[in-house]
Amino acid sequence: MARTARAYTNIALIKYWGKKDKALKLPWTSSLSLTLDKFYTDTKSTIIDNDHDVVYLNDELLDDSSSLRIRNYLDVVRKMYGFNDHLQINSTNHVPLSAGFASSASGFAALAASVNETMNLNLSNKEISILARNGSGSATRSIYGGFVEWIAGNSNETSFAEPIDENPDIDIVLLSVVISEAEKSISSTKGMELSVKTSPFYSNWSTLVASEIIKIKQAIANKDLQQIGEIAEHNALSMHALTLSAQPPYTYFAPETIRIIQIVKTLRQQGFLAYVTIDAGPNVKIICSKQSVKAVKDYLDKNVQNVSTFEAHIGKGIQYF
Ligand code: 2P0
């Protein structure tokens, strides 16, 4: 009996923003993330005697349109590994929409690991990472725990994640500040494409990312949380500059997003360790220390209405049970 695979979500500290190959999801730049402990997806795959795949999400059977992305992905996997069997996928998402994280990273990482189990593909973690990337870029990194680098590469075989430090002794806490649970107005896939094609700053993005990856890896090695936060915040805001400078311009920020950025800056001036990072949506994730997180949370609870906060810590790589 194949085991269930569990993959955790991750937050990019150096963002992936743009593909050089859409089908293979090869990114223009490397990226670097922290795997989180709270939010994960459990997936089990079973071979079925059927001419199409069947997908259950949170115990509900998905209709053809909702399961299309997963079924297309399974077609890719069948082609890559030369099998014809169809599968029943049972996936449970413990990534509540309300927590402000996308579920595609943990979702496709768990699915790749689960298919590897069920089909006895005997893949290494590097190969599972490649398989996960074919489902969603950010899933590439969710194979490992702790700090993880996705090496951009230039082919299916050379674009995969590597662990930097799976059990870092660093005092980092991530506080997710949820402003809105609404579906984003422009998907990250579309947003990236627009930034790559039209932002006059996109040509500088790869130079910036290359230097920030070197710097943040040094900061991780030095266990320098302040330096990690500074680099991550700069990288995130630079990514968002690629949205505002696209044609037509777009932004994921809501008015409250800016407000939280300003509050975090004020808290920093008051001596608290706090830096923002923001993905393709309005919600803000605050990089805190174990010492600063309570003060940051209390300040937000008192001063900002209609937002909720979720705390996450360093998470593990793929687990099986
Ligand atoms: C990241 N994001 O590095 C970046 C930062 C959002 C902002 O990866 O098209 O769902 O499936 O490869 O991975 C979100 O995009 O996009 C993302 P696809 P994905 O985490």
Boltz pocket constraint, residues with backbone or C-beta under 6 A from the ligand:
constraints:
  - pocket:
      binder: B
      contacts: [[A, 10], [A, 11], [A, 12], [A, 14], [A, 15], [A, 16], [A, 17], [A, 25], [A, 31], [A, 102], [A, 104], [A, 105], [A, 133], [A, 135], [A, 136], [A, 137], [A, 138], [A, 139], [A, 188], [A, 189], [A, 278], [A, 279], [A, 280]]
      max_distance: 6.0
